[in-house]
Amino acid sequence: MTISSQLWQANLDLVQACLEHPFVQGIAKGTLERKKFAYYVGQDAFFLEAFARAYSASAAKSPDWEGFGIFHDLATGVLAELRLHEDFAATWSVDLRTIQPQAATRRYTDFLLATAWSSDVGITTVAMLPCMRLYAFLGQQLAATGVPDHEYSNWIYTYNSPEFEKLAQQLEALAERYASATTQVHSIYRYAMLCERDFFEAAWMVE
């Protein structure tokens, strides 16, 4: 079993909690309050900027040229995702330039950037894996019986796309290349997955 598969299987409780979370189910059904999604769009754009920086730091630290190139490709994928958020922001009248990160967002981004700057690329890859694999999983699950036509359909299409799945697989391949299944690796992966759950919860709790 691959390292990424081991980590995923060990955290299926949190994966299921994310899938069943009322925020995600609200996206699935098209019933999520617009203000909750607008909050999420702003916070996720801030998060993705940190995610792109973590990829860039990993590229700089990569011990081989192939890894360097893949990390840069992954950073490019994040920039494409940010453009989608800009479209969402325009639709929901969210000014991304004025967004301030809230507590759950800051905990996640501080953790990612601290890991990227202070750890080797294997550890950083593991810290980033939950985001990529979880979102691919959510997109695929929400699209399993067809994507309904509502205002959140593009979100589902994006994370169900073959292009996004390819990015997740590339990151998993980097984990196999650079990481080992240590206690630290398991702890870091779980913390990142907890951050994912808390990110949805923070958006859901917006009044």
N, C-alpha and C positions, 0 to 999 in steps of 0.2 A: 504494500500500500504506500502511495506517495505521502510526503510530508503534508502537503495541502489537504489530502483526503483524510489523513489522521486528525488533523486539526479541525476540519469541518465536522467530522463524525463526533468528535469530543465536545462540540459546541452546538449540537442539534437542538438542545433545549432553548438556547437563545435565538437560533435561526427560526424556530417555530414561533417563539414569542414575537419576533419581528413580523413574520408573515401574518399572524393573527392580530397584530396590534390594530386598534381601531383607526389609526391614521392611515396605515397601509390599506386596510379594508375599505376605508372611505375613498381612497384613490381607485381601488378596484371597481367599486360600485358607482363612482361618480357622485357620491353624496357628501364628500368632505367639504366642510365650510371653507369658503374662499379665503377668508382671513388666515386660517391655519396654513393653507397651502402657500399663501403669499409670504407668511413668516418663514416657512420652510425654504422657499426659493431663495430668499435673502441670506439666510444662514448657510444654506448649502453652497451658495456661490462663494462665500467667505471660506468655507471649508475646502472647496475645490482649489482655491488659490494656494492654500497650504499644502494640499495634496500634490499639486504640480511642483511646488518647491521641494517637497520630499523626494519626488522622482528625480529632479535635477541634481539634488545633493547625492543621491544614490548613483547617478550617472558619473558624477565627478569622482566618486570613491570606487567605482567598479574596477575590479582587478583585471578585467580583460576587455578587449575592444568590442566583442559581440554583445556583452552585457551593457556596455556603454550605449550602444546603438539601440538596444531594446528599451532601456530606461527612457531614452529620449523619445522613442516612438510612443511609449505610454504617456509621457508628459504631453505629447501632441494630442493624444486621445482625450486627456483632461481638458485641454483648451477647446476642443470641439464640444465637449459636454458643457463647458462654460457658455459657449455661444447659445446653446439650447436654453440655458438659464436666463440669458439676456432676452430671449424671445418670450419666455414665461414672464419675466419681470415687466416687459413692455405690456403684455396682456393684462397683468394684475396691478399695473401702476406702481411697481416697486422700484425705487431709485437705489440701485446697487451701490452707488457711490457713497451713500449715507448710512449704509448698514453697519451696525455695531454688533460684534459677536456677543451672544448671550452665554450663560454659564456652561451649558452642555456643549456648545460649539467650541468654546475656549478650552475646555478640558480636553476635547478630542484633538484640536489643532496643536495645542501646546505639547501634548503627548507625542503626536506624529513628528513635529519638527524637532523636539528634543531627541527623539530616537534617531531621526535621520542625521542629525549633526554629531551625535555622540557615539553611535553604534556602527557596526559594520553593515554591509549591504544585505547580508542574510537576515539580520534582525529587523532591519527596516522593511524589507520585503514582506516579512511575516506580519509586521504591524499594519501594512497596507492591504494585505490579502482579504480580511473580512469585508471591507467596503466593496471591493470588486466582485468577489464571488457572491456575496449576499445580494447585491443589486441585480446581478445576472439571474440569480435564483428567483428573486421576487418578480422580475419582469417575465420570466418564463412561466412561473406559476400563475400569475395574473392573466397571462395570455393563453393559458392551456386550453380553454374552451372558446377561444376567440376574443378579440378585443372589442368591447362595447364602444359605441359612439357617444362619448361625452367629453367634457372639457379637460379631463386628465388622460385621455387616450394617448397623447404624444409621449407622456411619461412612460407608459407601459410599452409602447412601441420602441422607445429608445433602449430600455434595459432588456427587452426581449430580442434585440437585434443580433444577427450573427456578428456584426462588427464589435459590439460590446462583449459578447462571449469570447471572441478572439483575444481581446485585451485582457480579460480575466485569465484565460489560459496562458497567455504570455507571462503574466505575473506569477502564476503557479509554476511555470517552468523555471523562472528565476529562483523561486524558493527551493526547488529541487537542486538547482545549481549551487546555491550559496548558503543554504540554511541546514541545520541539523535539528532533530527532534529532541531538544533538551527541555528541561523544566522551565528555563527562562523563556524559550520560544513558546511553549504552551501558555505560559502566564501572559505574555505580551499579546498573543492572538486573542485570548479570552477577554483581556481588558479592552482591546479594540472592538470586539463584538459587543461588549457591554456599552461602549460608547455609541455604537450604532443604535442599539435599543433605546438608550437615553435620548438620542437625537430625535427619534420619532416621538418619544414621550413628551419632550419639550415643545415640539410643534403642536401636538395634540392638546396640550394644556393651555395654549394661548386663548385668552378670553377676548 
